[in-house]
């Protein structure tokens, strides 16, 4: 996963094994940063990595 890569919501769903509404809830609550390009929502791969790291630290 490249840091400057932009992921679709579907790709994030697959990587986290979460449903669409859960991913959109993470975006809505700003726990998972995203950008809108036109009508498309994209999540920076670096933001996903940071989110996963944060979750792992909370679980420890």
Steps between C-alpha positions, in 0.01 A plus 500: 500500500657826386457801728379729220247246374130588523265215587132464421247431774465147359876443529497621861203273570696204367821584685325557834234232439229749597168592344435808290299679769774444759764649269278799424437543876878511556526764229201699631641507854843600361671196649603407145604803291387514140485729199227556247596520135197591295234268639749232606620448857863387536701404806877558498688175564711683759182599689387137500840394632481764775148384591613138530803599710278706730259211544786260580638742762157534662464121514836455672 
